[in-house]
Amino acid sequence: MTKHDADLDELRDRLGDRLLTGDEAMAPYTRDASRAVPDGAPIAVVRAESTADVSAALSWAHAANIPVSVRGAGTGLAGGANAYRGGLVLSLERMNRVLDVDVANRLAVVQPGLVTAQLDARCREHGLFFPPDPASARICTVGGNIATNAGGLRCVAHGVTADSVAALEVVLADGRVMRTGARTRKNVVGYDLTRLFIGSEGTLGVITEATVRLKPVPEGRPRTFRASFASVEDAGRAVTAIVNGPTPPEVLELMDALSVEIIEAYFPTGLETPTGAMLVGQTVGPDAAARAEAITRVCAEHGADDTGVSDTDALLEARRRSNPALNARGLKISCDVGVPIAALADVFRGVAGISARHGLRVSTVAHAGDGNLHCTVEAEGSPAGIAAADRVIDDITRLALALGGTISGEHGVGSLKLHELPWQQDAVALEVQRAIKAALDPLGILTPGRAV
Ligand SMILES: Cc1cc2nc3c(=O)[nH]c(=O)nc-3n(C[C@H](O)[C@H](O)[C@H](O)COP(=O)(O)OP(=O)(O)OC[C@H]3O[C@@H](n4cnc5c(N)ncnc54)[C@H](O)[C@@H]3O)c2cc1C
């Protein structure tokens, strides 16, 4: 029996069957949805049911100096939730309750393992909704969304997850529990610790409760609009005009011709492949129909050759399925870059040039209204094929940075993008982040070696 086995008995005494061991039982908890591969098997998985369980697991890991990976639903695309060899996996999936819906203050208090779409559905019973809407909303958790500062389809109108979080309960690496933020609309007391934990990708603390902001469900039936363009650059210019125009929509997404083909093969909706790209989006509110028509006119002015407005959601559903459609084709070499909105046409032109130069096809879906692109490279599965595709992604990432953009708009850095971090952030900014990490987790047990 190793020292860690003996220590583990101590943790089992505290957690009972909330502690899982054995490769088969632990397998579903060891990796996320990215192509990052864990460096070995963990020693145990804790399926926490309370803040006290999280605190017990972390104080045990701290005393034993064992690395901990934190896991919501494991839909992350950056390798952030992957297990460590000989480490502890801390799963929040069982902490999945809505603790309060405070209609008068438009707030909800939830546990971190709650599935995002379930929170939204619960709020809708009260005429309210939870604005963050990642395409994975039906399978990811609110805690994971906060830890990655997730984006999604409605960001163009409501901002990212950070814009919907008022307060948090967090357990630190040594097991201490703290609270941040307030239920008020305004709160300027101390440093903004809520924001510090948002997007920290499991490296600074474990979120065990969140107070989130809600909005009233708009009146009337939403309208979905679409516009097909012969040129993806024209589609980019149309997006810039729409976002800067008087009637910005609730959702504004782009699928280029190759993505439409891939999505249609996986989830047929009768989508006709455009020559260049297709914009799809949604307007809401009593004047949704008129606003959707106005947006299609802007698209036509920017070269759209076919436009339409409908009151069904099928096109957006197709867009939501782009990730599983790409997975079904075995396509996983992708990026999550962001550019300033006015640079969209430039980035699309640049991506086409990079694809031609490398002789590899690239498909792009984008949360276009946010300037956030997911480009995926068609690559052979061999190590040489993967390396060639990675070179394409590197070039696209450098292009985005040259246009004033970012290496990650919403998925986070995790382990997959760690090498790109110094491309975007200067040495002092990196040092400051590592100092913050060291202050909160001096032994470096919490999600070590990732995100910063
Ligand atoms: C089909 C599909 C579509 C997607 N669409 C989008 C999209 O539109 N927008 C978008 O932003 N992302 C999208 N993603 C990525 C993913 O769904 C998001 O990153 C999501 O926020 C991850 O949530 P999760 O519960 O699965 O977290 P996990 O994958 O379990 O974890 C993600 C990160 O958060 C940390 N973490 C999780 N829970 C906690 C917690 N309670 N406390 C502290 N740290 C924690 C983990 O350690 C890890 O670093 C998509 C993924 C898929 C598979």
The ligand as a Gaussian input file, in Angstrom:
#p B3LYP/6-31G(d) Opt

LIG

0 1
 C      -21.071000      20.828000     -28.834000
 C      -20.315000      21.898000     -28.074000
 C      -20.647000      23.227000     -28.285000
 C      -19.994000      24.238000     -27.571000
 N      -20.374000      25.535000     -27.767000
 C      -19.800000      26.515000     -27.024000
 C      -20.216000      27.875000     -27.179000
 O      -21.067000      28.220000     -28.004000
 N      -19.604000      28.810000     -26.393000
 C      -18.647000      28.472000     -25.481000
 O      -18.137000      29.356000     -24.782000
 N      -18.243000      27.194000     -25.326000
 C      -18.799000      26.210000     -26.050000
 N      -18.391000      24.917000     -25.885000
 C      -17.356000      24.594000     -24.876000
 C      -17.910000      24.214000     -23.466000
 O      -19.226000      23.746000     -23.539000
 C      -17.814000      25.424000     -22.531000
 O      -16.456000      25.750000     -22.312000
 C      -18.498000      25.200000     -21.163000
 O      -18.489000      26.410000     -20.451000
 C      -17.823000      24.107000     -20.335000
 O      -18.713000      23.717000     -19.303000
 P      -18.530000      22.315000     -18.574000
 O      -19.512000      22.247000     -17.456000
 O      -18.594000      21.199000     -19.538000
 O      -17.061000      22.486000     -17.997000
 P      -15.832000      21.472000     -18.022000
 O      -15.480000      21.091000     -19.402000
 O      -16.085000      20.381000     -17.055000
 O      -14.688000      22.428000     -17.443000
 C      -14.241000      23.539000     -18.179000
 C      -13.217000      24.314000     -17.340000
 O      -13.878000      24.899000     -16.216000
 C      -13.333000      24.399000     -14.989000
 N      -14.480000      24.208000     -14.083000
 C      -15.629000      23.523000     -14.318000
 N      -16.460000      23.647000     -13.287000
 C      -15.837000      24.423000     -12.364000
 C      -16.191000      24.916000     -11.076000
 N      -17.378000      24.641000     -10.512000
 N      -15.287000      25.675000     -10.408000
 C      -14.093000      25.979000     -10.937000
 N      -13.698000      25.543000     -12.167000
 C      -14.571000      24.777000     -12.865000
 C      -12.603000      23.127000     -15.365000
 O      -11.552000      22.878000     -14.481000
 C      -12.119000      23.455000     -16.769000
 O      -10.932000      24.194000     -16.714000
 C      -18.986000      23.895000     -26.629000
 C      -18.643000      22.554000     -26.428000
 C      -19.291000      21.566000     -27.141000
 C      -18.909000      20.131000     -26.889000

